[in-house]
């Protein structure tokens, strides 16, 4: 195998860290919903209100 340039090493590190972060976020979102169910409901309500507002603005 040819020797890897520093740029390729940096890219490897970046991709690896992104993978780790995505895995951690998946764990976070699978284990936390029980505690933060109320918050997510509030966020959904807010999103619905925003959607209705944008519908009115389109008119």
C-alpha positions in Angstrom: 0.0 0.0 0.0 1.3 3.5 -0.7 2.0 5.9 2.1 -1.0 8.1 3.0 -0.6 11.9 2.8 -1.4 14.0 5.8 -4.6 15.3 4.1 -6.0 11.8 3.7 -5.2 11.1 7.4 -7.1 14.3 8.3 -10.0 13.2 6.2 -10.0 9.8 7.8 -10.0 11.3 11.3 -12.9 13.7 10.3 -15.0 10.9 8.9 -14.3 8.7 12.0 -15.3 11.5 14.4 -18.5 12.2 12.3 -19.4 8.5 12.6 -18.8 8.5 16.4 -20.9 11.7 16.8 -23.8 10.2 14.7 -23.7 7.0 16.8 -23.8 9.0 20.0 -26.6 11.2 18.8 -28.6 8.1 17.8 -28.1 6.6 21.3 -29.0 10.0 22.8 -32.2 10.2 20.8 -33.2 6.6 21.5 -32.6 6.7 25.3 -33.8 10.3 26.1 -37.4 10.6 24.5 -39.0 9.2 27.7 -37.7 12.2 29.7 -38.1 14.9 27.1 -41.5 13.8 25.6 -43.2 17.0 26.8 -40.6 19.2 25.2 -40.8 17.4 21.9 -44.6 17.8 22.0 -44.2 21.5 22.6 -41.8 21.7 19.6 -44.3 19.8 17.4 -47.0 22.3 18.4 -44.6 25.2 17.6 -43.8 23.7 14.2 -47.6 23.3 13.4 -48.2 26.9 14.3 -45.3 28.0 12.1 -46.7 25.9 9.2 -50.1 27.5 9.6 -48.5 31.0 9.7 -46.6 30.3 6.5 -49.8 29.2 4.9 -51.4 32.5 5.8 -48.4 34.4 4.5 -48.6 32.6 1.2 -52.1 34.1 0.7 
